[in-house]
Amino acid sequence: GAGAGVGTSIGAGIDDDTLAQIEDGKGSGIRPGTVAQGKWLRGAVEDRFSRYKQTGDAKLLDEIYVLIGALKILGFDEVYREMRGVLQRVKRQ
């Protein structure tokens, strides 16, 4: 599909394995985000999902991985799990 081979264009690559390494976020030195930041990030992910579904642009998929990782690191665990589930479904299409 459109996501084949995607996730390797940014630096060392951001893929499912990289997201798995972000899982606990401990030792990152990053403070938890505010509710407003969580809402903004969620909106940014949803916007990119919408555009990715329309275009299949690999750059958008890379951005989705980064934003989903940010959700986890900033402590938005519930939204992180939800968006990661959406990502997995989108990649299967």
N, C-alpha and C positions, 0 to 999 in steps of 0.2 A: 504494500500500500504506500501511501504518501509518506509514511514515517520510516520506511525502510532505510537503514543506514544513517538515520538522523541522530544527532546528539554528539557527534564527533567534531563539529566544526568550531567549537569554542575551546581554545586552549587544549587541555588534556581531555576534553570531552565531558559532557554531562549526560549520563544515562541512568538506567534503573539502578545499577550498582552504585553509582555516585550518590543517588538519592538515598539508598539504603545506608550509606555511610553517614549521612546527615541525621539519621533517625533520632539520636538522643540529643544532639546539639550541646552536650555538656562540655565545659571548658572553652566555649567559644568566646566568652567575655562579652557577649551581646546581651543587652537588657531585653526583657520581654516587651513586645510592642503594645501600643494602645489599641483600644477598640476601633478607633477611627482608622488607624493604620491597617488593621486587619481587614476592615471593610474595603479600604482602598485596594489592598493587595488582592482580595477576592475579586473585586471588579476588574482589576488589571488581568488576572488569569482568565476570567470568563470572557473578557473582550478578545484576548488572544485565541482562546478556544474557538470562538465564533469565527474570527478571521481565518484561523487555520483550517477549519472545516470547509470554508469557502475556497481557499487557495491551495492548501497543501504545502505552503511555504515552510521549508525546513528551518529557516531562521526563527519563525514564530514558535515552532516546537521547542527550539533551544531556549527561547525566552520563557516559555511555559515551565520548562524544567527548573530554570533559575528562580522564577517566582514561587513555584511550589516549594522549593528548598528554603526560600526565605520565610515562607509561612511556618515551616517547621522550626527553623532556627529562632524565630521571634516568638515562639510559644503558642502559635495558633494551631494546636494539635488537631482539633476537630475539623477545622476548615482544611488543614493539610491532608488529613485522611480522605475527606470528601473529594478534594480536587485531584488527589493521586488516583482515586477510583475512576474519576472522569477521564483522566489521562490514559489509564489502562484501557478503558472502553474505546476511546478515540483511536488509540494506536491499533486496536484489533480491526477497525473498520477498513 
